[in-house]
Amino acid sequence: MTEVELVATALATGAAAGLTDTSRGVVHDLHAVLREAVRRRLSGGDADVGRGYGVRVLNAHETDPDVWRTRLLQVLASAPEMDEEILRAARAVLRADRRAGHVIVDVVGS
């Protein structure tokens, strides 16, 4: 899994509906950290900027990850290199989700 696919998978995992129980609450909280880091990266570092195409795709992905996954992958791939903060946050989301009893399957390129 590439860094871009790792981040996109973690964003989709955290955006999953039904985050209600305690263990999923942790996933939701970690997802919020990841999402904000990605938003800053896509907006050039200004958290208040929300007009850029990449940020609009990130917002749309939040509402329908299946439909917007390909576009999000394109945006993330064209963005500046993923920094360690984003990669750590993405890994934390996926680890927390595994601990909550979910299995992540990556079928990209199959």
Steps between C-alpha positions, in 0.01 A plus 500: 500500500644838402505796738216661303290181519577472872369853564193452277414170672535656844280794397233260370523287814451797727214634290308174529149542634391383841792610716306469824663265748808585706757321287364658186507837676877465513505436124283807448729718712813378320324553167433864594874552562588336168237694309622833639862418412398407143283812474796718603720327243244542219431863587866595514518513878216744568229314691246774419532459126227272374461607141765289329410206280685254724312613809168476313587143398595419862164635617310306233693183590378540857138473384549219245840328515415237237413758235784741577786253570658521154494878495638515854785269398577734207494808723721338763744374235532849350536671839840560655662191651320354800672612816562281800213658699246387238648152468507451881139616525391266218672202662342586836150502345554160339651349817211628712248367251666156505484502878130581477455172314505603137713353224638726228521351154678688222391387156651784298677357198353151538 
